[in-house]
Amino acid sequence: MKFYITTAIDYVNAPPHIGHAYEKICADVIARWHRLKGEKVYFLTGTDENAQKNEQAAKEAKIETKKFVDQNSKLFEELCKKLNLSNDDFIRTTQARHTKVAQEIFKKVFDKGDIYKGNYEGYYCQGCEAFITEKELVDGKCPEHNKEPEWLKEESYFFKLSKYQDKVLKLIETNTFILPQKRRNEMISRLKSEGLKDLSVSRTNLDWGITTPIDKKHKIYVWFDALINYVSALGYPDEKPYKEFWPADCHYIGKGINWFHTIIWPAMLMSAGIPLPKTVYVHGYITLNGKKISKSLGNVIDPIFLIDKYEIDPIRYAIIRDIPHGEDGDFSEKSLINRNNNELANDLGNLLSRTLTLIEKNFNSEIPESKSELTFDIEKIDKLMQNYELDKALAEIWKFVNKCNKYINDKKPWEIKDKKELEKILYTLADSLRIISILLHPFIPETSEKINKQLNIQLGTLKDCKPNLLKKTKIKKGEHLFKKI
């Protein structure tokens, strides 16, 4: 079994914010879960560098555009490391491997007769890098970026998007192409009410971007170029990763770019004769006091600053527990601190510490041999993960952590004199911690590794999430898992 997951690629007109971190963390959790299941996983993230707003931001910063995008792309690569992501690749759309494929696919669609020359006139929002209709404006402004769009009139090449209206509608009406259902319904409703108009896919007033293979005066429209990263990173059409991993099992994206990924991208692929992705999962926004966090609104939280202040696992844990998956959710440092101190330090950290202290004291640091008394529902957790309900899956895992805490409190092993009974209780707790370390690995991998190190065992797979697999080993009790903030 293979599993290919991608995040959206990020504009590099400004440093990363917490919204970028959220998307990448969630995609990483999904990728790691599928690896635990024994699947061959490819996880892609990267940066979108050919956008007009990158060129504009470079001019404002008085830096040459290439130098500017190189500097900012490095910040996103650094963020991936700081977030402890397990991504297999990091694509940059200024790389030669991407330019080549973007031009090939543009030419393929042109040769099919699906790209023609015309003139474009309309509103253009630089924040969205997209033409928008008057109907979409709120008080004359783009609702996504709260800015007035500019009126553009120029020669352009058009993609026959309208030709694919019926096929795209049929595709998005299937149950699993767009998740969650709410986002699917939004696209069906918009498609039925607005229909599809042909899409302008080239610009003439730019110095920055990929030149079209059919006309040197024109640059490829950034969205036509950017979406192609999902296949260019794999080496479309001949390289082994493309043959092995395409089609994507999950494009994991934010709701602001749903239309591009679920309407425009499938139509492009249909035209180019490329198989379609299986699922586009559309997550909500992180909000701050109920407002979307974005560079254009100027209310950003620097994730690198946060990681340096709190460490990564408490952030990964809190961000998934706090935000209902698929919906918008508020992020706050107060909640992060509460969850770190109560759930991570108290529930999990103390559970490990108490268990190992008792093994150290009663059995000379050797895990006794016995049979475990605790069970949990792995199938329920896996089903939630298959449905991308990460917050619910993590809450379910935490129920098992709490079950273990209730068990130790009810059994009071520090009062037990019967050696056989004590062996059973401490084996049950140690074996349960082994299972917890597997289940939590996708969410808080560093913590999972620390648990395994103290239990003196290797990380297992999902198949090992069953009781009584813990062998007699000598524990290595270490520092408390979490410091209280």
Residue pairs with C-beta under 8 A, 6 or more apart in sequence:
1 37
1 38
1 39
1 40
2 39
2 40
2 41
2 42
2 244
2 245
2 249
3 31
3 34
3 39
3 40
3 41
3 42
3 249
3 250
4 41
4 42
4 44
4 234
4 245
4 246
4 247
4 248
4 249
4 250
5 27
5 30
5 31
5 34
5 41
5 42
5 43
5 44
5 248
5 249
5 250
5 251
5 252
6 27
6 43
6 44
6 45
6 230
6 248
6 250
6 251
6 252
7 23
7 24
7 27
7 44
7 45
7 252
7 253
8 23
8 48
8 251
8 252
8 253
8 254
8 257
8 261
9 45
9 46
9 47
9 48
9 91
9 93
9 226
9 229
10 16
10 20
10 46
10 47
10 48
10 76
11 47
11 48
11 51
11 53
11 54
12 47
12 48
12 49
12 54
12 68
12 69
12 72
12 73
12 75
12 76
13 51
13 53
13 54
13 56
13 57
13 72
13 295
14 57
14 72
14 295
14 300
15 72
15 75
15 302
16 75
16 76
16 79
16 302
16 303
16 304
17 293
17 294
17 295
17 300
17 301
17 302
17 303
18 286
18 293
18 300
18 301
18 302
18 303
18 306
18 331
19 254
19 285
19 286
19 292
19 293
19 294
20 76
20 79
20 303
21 79
21 83
21 303
21 306
21 315
21 319
22 283
22 286
22 319
22 323
22 331
23 252
23 253
23 254
23 283
24 45
24 79
24 80
24 83
24 85
24 87
25 83
25 85
25 315
25 316
25 319
25 320
26 252
26 283
26 320
26 325
26 390
27 43
27 45
27 252
28 43
28 83
28 84
28 85
28 86
28 87
28 442
29 316
29 320
29 390
29 442
29 443
30 250
30 252
30 385
30 388
30 390
30 442
31 41
31 43
31 86
31 87
31 442
32 86
32 441
32 442
32 445
33 385
33 442
34 41
35 41
35 86
36 438
36 441
36 442
36 461
36 462
37 382
37 461
37 462
38 461
38 462
38 463
40 244
41 88
42 88
42 89
42 234
42 241
42 244
42 245
43 85
43 86
43 87
43 88
43 89
44 87
44 88
44 89
44 90
44 91
44 229
44 230
44 233
44 234
45 80
45 85
45 87
45 89
45 90
45 91
46 76
46 89
46 90
46 91
46 92
46 93
46 229
46 233
47 69
47 72
47 73
47 76
47 90
47 91
47 92
47 93
48 93
48 222
48 226
48 229
49 69
49 73
49 92
49 93
49 94
50 93
50 94
50 208
50 209
50 210
50 219
50 220
50 222
50 225
50 226
51 129
51 222
51 226
52 126
52 129
52 203
52 206
52 208
52 209
52 222
53 126
53 127
53 129
54 65
54 68
54 69
54 72
54 208
55 65
55 206
55 207
55 208
56 126
57 68
58 64
58 65
58 67
58 68
58 69
59 65
61 68
63 71
65 207
65 208
66 94
69 94
73 92
75 304
76 90
77 90
78 304
79 303
79 304
80 87
80 90
82 303
82 304
82 307
82 312
83 303
83 307
83 312
83 316
84 312
84 316
84 445
84 446
86 445
89 233
91 98
91 229
91 232
91 233
92 98
93 99
93 102
93 210
93 225
93 226
93 229
97 232
97 233
97 235
98 225
98 228
98 229
98 232
98 233
99 210
100 232
101 228
101 231
101 232
101 236
102 210
102 220
102 224
102 225
102 228
102 232
103 210
103 211
103 212
103 213
103 220
104 213
104 236
105 228
105 231
105 236
105 268
105 272
105 274
106 115
106 201
106 212
106 213
106 214
106 220
106 224
107 213
107 214
108 271
108 272
108 273
109 115
109 159
109 268
109 271
109 272
110 157
110 213
110 214
112 271
112 272
113 160
114 159
114 160
114 163
114 271
115 157
115 158
115 159
115 160
115 201
115 214
116 157
116 158
116 160
117 155
117 156
117 157
117 158
117 215
118 155
118 156
118 157
118 158
118 198
119 153
119 154
119 155
119 156
120 131
120 152
120 153
120 154
120 155
120 156
120 158
120 200
121 151
121 152
121 153
122 131
122 132
122 133
122 151
122 152
123 131
123 132
123 133
123 134
123 137
123 149
123 150
123 151
123 152
124 130
124 131
124 132
124 149
124 150
124 151
124 152
125 131
125 132
125 142
125 144
125 145
125 147
125 149
126 147
126 149
126 150
127 142
127 144
127 145
127 147
127 296
128 142
128 144
128 145
128 256
129 222
129 223
130 223
130 260
131 152
131 200
132 142
132 149
133 194
136 142
136 143
137 143
137 149
140 148
141 147
141 148
141 149
142 148
142 149
144 256
145 294
145 296
145 297
146 296
146 297
147 296
154 203
154 204
154 205
155 204
155 218
156 200
156 201
156 202
156 203
156 204
156 218
157 200
157 201
157 202
157 212
157 214
157 215
157 218
158 198
158 199
158 200
158 201
159 198
159 199
159 201
159 224
159 267
159 268
159 271
160 198
160 271
161 196
161 197
161 198
161 199
161 263
161 264
161 267
162 195
162 196
162 197
162 198
163 267
164 196
164 266
164 267
164 270
164 271
165 191
165 195
165 196
167 266
167 267
167 270
168 191
168 196
168 263
168 266
168 267
168 270
169 188
169 191
169 192
171 177
171 266
171 276
172 178
172 184
172 187
172 188
172 191
172 262
172 263
172 266
173 188
176 278
176 279
177 184
177 262
177 278
177 279
177 280
178 184
178 187
178 258
178 262
178 279
178 280
178 282
179 279
179 280
179 281
179 282
179 326
179 387
179 388
180 281
180 282
180 326
180 388
182 326
183 255
183 258
183 282
183 326
186 258
187 258
187 259
187 262
187 263
190 259
191 263
196 263
196 267
199 221
199 224
199 264
200 221
201 220
201 221
201 224
202 212
202 215
202 218
202 219
202 220
202 221
203 209
203 218
203 219
203 221
204 217
204 218
204 219
206 219
208 219
209 219
209 220
209 222
209 225
210 219
210 220
210 225
211 218
211 219
211 220
212 218
212 219
212 220
223 260
223 264
224 264
224 268
227 260
227 261
227 264
227 265
227 268
228 268
230 248
230 251
230 277
231 242
231 246
231 274
233 241
234 241
234 242
234 245
234 246
235 241
235 242
236 242
236 246
236 274
246 274
246 275
247 275
247 276
247 277
247 278
248 277
248 278
249 277
249 278
249 279
250 277
250 278
250 279
250 280
250 281
250 388
251 261
251 265
251 277
251 279
251 280
251 281
252 281
252 283
253 261
253 280
253 281
253 282
253 283
254 282
254 283
254 284
254 285
255 282
255 283
255 284
255 285
256 285
258 280
258 282
261 280
262 280
262 282
265 277
266 276
266 277
269 275
269 276
269 277
270 276
281 326
281 388
282 326
283 325
283 326
284 323
284 324
284 326
284 327
284 328
284 329
285 292
285 293
285 328
286 292
286 293
286 319
286 323
286 328
286 329
286 330
286 331
287 293
287 328
287 329
287 330
287 331
288 299
288 301
288 330
288 331
289 330
290 330
291 297
291 299
292 328
293 299
293 300
293 301
293 331
294 300
301 331
303 315
306 315
306 333
307 315
310 336
310 340
310 485
312 446
313 344
313 444
313 445
313 446
313 447
313 482
314 336
314 339
314 340
314 344
314 482
314 485
315 336
316 443
316 444
317 339
317 340
317 343
317 344
317 394
317 443
317 444
318 335
318 336
318 339
318 340
319 331
320 390
320 391
320 394
320 443
321 339
321 343
321 391
321 394
321 395
322 329
322 330
322 331
322 332
322 335
322 339
322 391
323 329
323 331
323 391
324 391
325 388
325 389
325 390
325 391
325 392
326 388
337 485
340 482
340 484
340 485
341 484
341 485
343 398
344 444
344 447
344 481
344 482
345 480
345 481
345 482
345 483
345 484
347 398
347 401
347 402
347 405
348 401
348 436
348 447
348 481
348 482
349 480
349 481
349 482
350 405
351 401
351 404
351 405
351 408
351 429
351 433
352 433
352 451
352 454
352 481
353 477
353 480
353 481
354 408
355 408
355 426
355 429
355 430
355 433
356 430
356 454
356 475
356 477
357 477
358 413
358 414
358 426
359 365
359 366
359 367
359 368
359 426
359 430
359 475
360 475
360 477
362 422
362 426
363 423
363 426
365 474
365 475
365 476
365 477
366 472
366 473
366 474
366 475
367 426
367 427
367 430
367 455
367 470
367 471
367 472
367 473
367 474
367 475
368 422
368 423
368 426
368 427
368 472
369 423
369 427
369 472
370 420
370 423
370 424
370 426
370 427
370 428
371 424
371 427
371 428
371 467
371 468
372 427
372 428
372 431
372 432
372 467
372 468
373 407
373 424
373 425
373 428
374 400
374 403
374 404
374 407
374 428
374 432
374 467
375 467
376 399
376 400
376 403
376 435
377 396
378 462
378 465
378 466
380 396
381 393
381 396
381 397
381 439
382 462
384 390
384 392
384 393
384 396
385 393
390 443
394 443
397 436
397 439
397 440
397 443
400 432
400 435
400 436
400 439
401 436
404 429
404 432
404 433
404 436
407 425
407 428
407 429
407 432
408 425
408 429
411 425
413 422
413 425
413 426
416 422
416 425
427 470
430 455
430 470
430 475
431 467
431 468
431 469
431 470
432 467
433 451
433 455
434 451
434 452
434 455
434 457
434 460
434 464
434 469
434 470
435 464
435 465
435 466
435 467
436 451
437 448
437 451
437 452
437 455
437 459
437 460
438 448
438 459
438 460
438 461
438 462
438 464
438 465
439 465
440 447
440 448
440 451
441 448
441 449
441 459
447 481
447 482
448 459
449 459
450 478
450 481
451 481
452 458
452 459
453 476
453 478
454 475
454 476
454 477
454 478
455 470
455 473
455 475
456 473
456 474
456 475
456 476
457 470
457 471
457 473
460 469
